[in-house]
Amino acid sequence: MSTLGLRKAVAIWFFAVYVFVGVPLWYKLTTIYRAPLPIEHIRSMHENPHTDLHLVIPVYVRSDTYNFPDVHDAIQVQVNELLKSKKGPLTWSLQVLPFESWVNEESDYVVTLALDNFIGYTIPYDSKETIVFFNDESVVANDIPFFVAQTLIEHTFGLEWQHFSESKDVIKETNNNMAISYTPNVHLSISLLTGDGRPVAWDIVPTLEEYFTPLRRFISPLVNFTVDTGIVYYNDLKLGSLSGSDTASWQDLSHTVDLSELSSMNYYSERTVLNLAIVFPGHSAGNLSFINSTSKHDWQSFLVPQWGVLVINKSPLPDSTRLTKDYLTPIIYKFSRELFQLLGLATQAADLSTPYVTIDSFKRLMIIRNLDESTETLWSLVKLVEQFPQMAVPEEVLVNVRKALDLRLQVAELINDPFKGGDAVWNQALLLSNELFRVCEDAFFHKEMVQQNFFPQEHKIAVYLPLLGPLTVIMLSGLVNAFKRKQKEESSAEKDQDVKE
């Protein structure tokens, strides 16, 4: 083979490797994988968020005096009419059923009809039973079904009536600036602060075990608390500057007391932290005259919005003090009552008269809120993917989206079933909805999607063009020159042949 032919073969071989190996390899390495998300399904969920939801709460009716064989059917008719009069964004209903022997009175909703001299109702503090009192005149006038239905809708299930039957978005919280946003895991930090360095001890552990642990167990299906305690010396939150004040509210204290340092002292794995700070002023500050002390307690508590409770003592600590259960018990008890306000279960410290019913209703509100917020998160993910065509959509995102849709289906099956309504069902539905919310957050905030968003197509061109541009020019020019040289040599050979002839 001549030298010219060898050059031509080498040029063709290099060009073939460049085209058939290099270009596919470059395309493979630079192609962005976009997992096929169920966009239309998510779009349909966003446009009609509650079409697959019909929250049904079973209620069982019994009578202690008279035998009303069809009273549950009559109550059901009145309940349906009341719910129709106030249509909201979510369809919900009560399934009124006759009381059976297998009904669990501790976890199921029971209505007891009791004969009395007056018409009224009561909901015991420690159960989910609704007792409706009636007299003989109401039996003759057939007023019992309507009164029972009105009691159930407007009182027993008043939170559902207020939120699900209003023409507003269930996802939006009520105007409660005091409460934290709902999260299933909350950390509670209990601190004892003193303005001096005098040694102090406290019996906080046995006090919490006796008075706070039962509350933790009671609300554990709704919120799981982790607790830490600690003593901070030489820090009284600058209360000495208020020693001359006669009165002070939290608004007054907020201009002086700096809680940010106390909040940032420790790191917690939970995203939400509530605080209970018990503060003793230093001896240099003296007695605080603005503290409204009583004959029983020489301290005053202040409810701090979305932060916790601040307990300020009137007098400094004496030397070698030990705070016993007698001192700590009233503080823990008051904090436990105010904790319901911080969680959004009550708007005032004294309005939680039916904790079992209220907590169950709050579970249902949080279930629907989790479903709605998860749908909004998935819709935001779809809009983000459509807005940035060059954004990578990893396979893990698709797996999370499919898992989220499956979890939503499981929650819908639980809350739509008219024969399921005990504590175990609502706890399971809340647990699944919390997991649904977490999975949707993981899908939206996937790290590869965020990283790819900061590496657009223009950056790729800027990176690869300086490398591929000169290489492509060299390959093409070399191939063209090889063919041109061959043509010149062939034309020269023909001229030499003509001259010889």
N, C-alpha and C positions, 0 to 999 in steps of 0.2 A: 504494500500500500504506500502511495506517495505521501510526502509530508503534508501536502495540501489536503489530501483526503483524510489524513489522520486529524488535522486541525478541525476539519468540518465535522467529523464524527464526534470529537470531544465536545465541540460547541453544541451539537444537537443533544448529546448525552447530558450535559450540564443543564441545558434548557428543559429537557424532559424531566429531570429530577426536580428542577425548580417548579415546574408547572404541576406535575402529577404527585409529587411528594411534599414539596415545600408549601404550596398554596393550600392544599387540604389540611396540612398540619397547622398552618397559621390560622386558618378558619376555625379549626377545632379548638385551638387554644384561646382564641379571642371571642368565640361565640358565647353569648350570655344565655344560660339556661333559665327558662321561664316555665315553671310548673303550671299545668292547666288548671287554674282555679275554677270552681263552679260559680262563675260570675252571675249568670242569669238567676240561679237559685238564690244567691245572696241579694241580688237586686229585688227579687220578688219578696223576700223576707223584709227588706227595708221598706218597701212600698206598702206592705200589708203585715206589720209586725205581729199582730195578734190573731190572725186568721186561724192558726192551728192551736190556739189556746182557748180553753173554756174552763176556768177555775171553778171547781165544784167542791163544796164543803158539806159533808153529811151531818145532819142534826137529828137526834132521836128524841121523840116526845113520849112522855108517860104522864099518867094522872094518878094521884094518890087517893082521891076520893071517888070521883065518878068514872064510869067506863065510857069513854068517847071512842067508839070503834073507828070512825072515819075522820077524826079531828086532824090527823096529819095531812090528809088530802086537802081539807079546807084551809089549813095553814099554808100548804104549798101554793094554793091558788092565790092567796093574799100576798105571799112573798113574791111570786112572779109578777103580780101587778105593781107592787112597790118598786121592784127592780126595773120594770119597763118604764116607769115614770121618770127615771133619771138615767139615761143611757150615757155611758162613758166610753173611753177608748178600749176597754177590756171587758169582755163578756165574762161575768161571774154569776154564780147562783148557789142557792142552798138546796140540798136534797133532803127534804123532810121525810123521815121514816119512823115507823112505830118502834118503840123501845123493845129490845129483845134481851134475853138473859145473857147472851154472849157479849153484850156491849160493855166496853171498858169505861167505867165512869171517870177514871182518872185521866184518860187520854182522849176520849171522845166527847163531843158536844152533846149535852143532854138538857132538855127542857122539861122541868117538872111543874105540872099544873097543881096548885094547892088552893083549896077552898078557904076563904077568909071573909072578913067583913068588909074589906075594901079591895080595890083594884090597884095593882102595882106590880113591881118586880124587884128582884135583888140578884146580884151576882156575887157569890161568896168570894172572899179574898184568896182562898187557897184551893180553888177548883175551877173547872170550866163549865160548871152547871149554871143554868139560868132558871131561877125559880119565879114563876109567874103566878101572882095571887089573883083570884077571881071570886065573885060572889054569885049568889043564885040569880040575881037580876041580870047579870051579864050572860048567864047561861040561857035565860029566856030570850034575851035580845040577840043572841047569837053573835056576841061581840068578841068572844074569846079568840077565834082565828085571826082577826085583824090585829087585836092587841098583842098577841104572841108574835105575829109577823113583824109588827112595828118595833117591838122590843128587840127582836133578833137583828133586824137590819140596822136600826139606828143606834143600838147600844152594845149588844154583844159583838157585832161585827161592824162597829162604827168606823174603825179605821179603813176597812175595805170599802164601806159606803162612801167615805170621804174621798178616798184616793182613786178607786177603780171606777166610780160612777160620776166623776167630775170630767168635764170636757177639757182635760189638760193632759200633758204627757206624763205618764207614770214614772218615766225615768228621772224627772226633775223632782228634787226634794222640796219639802215644805220650807217655808221661810223660818229656818231654825239656825241662827248663827251661833248658837251655843254648842251644838252637837258636832262631833267629828263625822267624816264620811265613813260609811259602813265598810268594814273589813273584817274577815273572820278571825284574824289574829291581831291581838292588841297587847302591847307590853305596858305594864304598870310599874312605874318607878316611884318608890316611897323613900323620901329623904328627910333626915333630921338635920336642920341647920342651926348653928349657934354662932353668935358673933365673937365669942371668946374661944380660947383653947383649953378651957377647963374640961377634964374628962367627964364623959356622960355615957350612960348605958341605957338600953331600953328593951322591954320585953315585947318586941314587935312580932317575933315569930309565933309564940303561943297565942298572941292576940289575933293574928291573922288566921291561924288554924281554927280558932274557935268561932270567930265572927265573920270572916271574909271567905273562907273556903266553902262554906255552904252556898253562898251567893255565886261563887265561881262555878260550882257544880250545877246550880240551877240554870244559869244562862250559858253553860258550855255548849249546848247545841247551836246557839246563836253566835257567841263570841268566845274564843279561847284566850284566856289571859295567862301571860307569863309575868312573874313578879320578881323584882329585885329591891333590896333595901340597902341603905347606906347612911353614914354620918359624915357631915361636912362641917369642918371647923373654920373659924375666922371668916364667916360669910353669913351675914344677916340681911342680905339683899338691900343694904343701905337704908334700913328702917330708921336709923338715927336722924335722918333729915326730916322725918315726920313726927319727931318726938313732941313738938310743940303744937301739933294739930289736935283739935278736939273731936272732929269727926272725919271719917274717910270712907269712901266707897271704893269699889274696884277701879272705877274710872279715875279716881284721884291717885290710887296706888300705881296705876299703869304708867303714870308720868315719872314715877320715881323708881319703882322696882324693876329690875332688869332680870327677866327669867331666861333669856337666851343662853347665858353662860351655864345655868343649871341644866338646861335642856341638852346642851352639847357636850356635857362632861363625859358621857358614855356612849358607846355604839351598840345598837340593838339590831337584830336581824329583822324584826318586825317593822313594817313601814309606818305604823301608827303607834304613838306612845302617849299615854296619859300619865299625869303626875299627881302625887300627893306630897306636898312640902310642908313640914312642920317647922316653923321658924321661931327661934328665941333671940331677942335682941341682945346685943352686947352690953356689958356694964357701963360702957361709955355713953350709950344711948339712953340708959335708964328706963323707967316705966313709960309705956306708950299710952298716952291718955285717950287716944282715939279708939282704942279697943273697947267694945261694949261688953265687958265681962259681967258675968252673973254670979249668983251665990254658989252655983255648982261648978261653973267652968270659968277659968281665967284666960280664955282665948276666944278668938272670933275667926270664922272661916269665910273665905271669899271664893266664889265660883268663877274661875277664869275661862272664858270661852275657848273651846277647842284645845285647851291645855290641861286643865285639871282643877285641883282644889288647893288653895293656899291657906294654911292655918297659921295665924300670927298670935303669939302669946304676948300678954301684957307686960310681963316682968322677965328679966334675965334669969338664967339658970344659976342656982347656987353651986357651991363646990361639991364635987363627987355626987352628982345626982343620978338617980336611977328612975327612969320613967316606967311605971308599972302598968299592969292591965287596967287598973282603975282609972288612970289618966288616958290611956290610949283607946279604950273601948268606946267612949262617946265620939271620939274623932273618927274611928273606923265606921261606926254606925252611921254618922252623918254623911261621911264620904260615900258609903254604900247607897244611900238614898239619892245623893246628887249624881252618882255614877249613871243612873238611868237617864238623867238629863243630858249628860255628856255623850251617851250612846244614841240619843235621839228617841228613846222609848217614852219619854215624858217631857212636857214643856215646862212643868213646875215640879218642885220637889215633892209636893203632896198629891199630885193628880194620878199617881199610879195605884189606883184602888183595886184593880183586878190584874195583877201581874201575869197570871197564867194565860188569861185571854189576850192581854196586850202583847205579850211576847210571841204567842202563836200568830197573831195578826201581823206583827212586825216581820216574822219569818216570811209570810206570804208576800208582803210588800217588797222585801229584799229579793225574793225569788224572781218576781216580775221585773224588778229593777235590774237584776243581773242579766236576765234574758234580753231586756231592751238595750242595755249598755253593750252586751256582747254583739248584738246585731249591729249597733252603731260602729263598733270597732271593726267588724268584718267589712262593713260598707266603706269605712275609711281605708281599709286595706285595698279594696277593689278600686276605689278612686285613685289611690296612690299608684297602683300598678298600671292603670290606664293612663295616668298623667305622665309617667316616666317609662316610655317604651323600652329604654335600655337598662332598666333596673332588673337585677337578677331576682328570680323567685325560686328559692331553693326547694328541694323536695320536702324538707322538714316543715316548711310553711304549709304545703298542701296537706301533709299528714295532720298538722294541728287544725287546719280548717275542717277536714273530714271528721276529726275527733270532736270538734266543737259542734258540728251539725248533728252528730250522733248523740252527744250529751244533751243537746236541746230537745231532741226527740224523746229521750228518756225522761227528762223533766216534764215535758208535755203529757206523756202517758201517765205520770204519777198524779199531776194536779188535775187532769181531766177526768179521772176515774171517780164516779160518784160514790163508790163503795170503799174508797180509801181516804182516810182523813185523820188517823191517829197521829200521835207524836212522832212515831217512827217514820211515817210517810213524809211529813213536813220536814223533819230533820234530814231525811235522805234527799228530798228535793232541793233543800237549801245547800246541802253538801255538793250535789251535782252542779247546781247553778254557780256556786263559788268556783268549782273546778272549771266550768265552762268559761267564766270570766277570765280566769288565769290563762287558759289555753289560748283564748283570743288575744290577750295581751302579748303572749309569747309569739304568736304568729305575726302580729303587727310590728313588734319591735325586734324582729330577728336581726342579728348583727350583720349578716351578709347583705341583707337588703339595705341597711343603713350605710354600710361601707360602699356598696355599689352606687348609691345615690350621689356620692361625692367623687365618682370616677366616670364622668359622662363620655359620650362618643368622641367629642372634640379632643379630650385628653388622650384617648387611644390613638387618634390620628397624629397628634403631636409627638407621641412616644414612638410609634412604629414608622412614621414617614421618614425620619432621618436615616433609619436602617434599611428599610425596604426600597426607598427611592433610588439611592445610588446603586444598590445591588441589582435592581431591575434594569436600570440604564446600562450597567456594565454587561449584563447577560444579553440584552437585546442588541446592543451595539456590537458585541463580539460575534453574535450569530450572524448579523447582517454583514459585517466585515468579512467573515469567512466565506459567505456566498458571493460577495462582490469580488473578492480576490480570485475565487475559482473562475468566475466569469471573465475576469481580465486575462488570466492565464490561458483560458480556452481561446479567447479572441486573439491573443498574441501567437498562440500556436497555429491558428488558422492563417494569420498573416505570413508567418515564416514558411508555411507550406506553400502559399501562393507565390512567394518570392523564389523558392527553389524550383517551382514548376516554370 
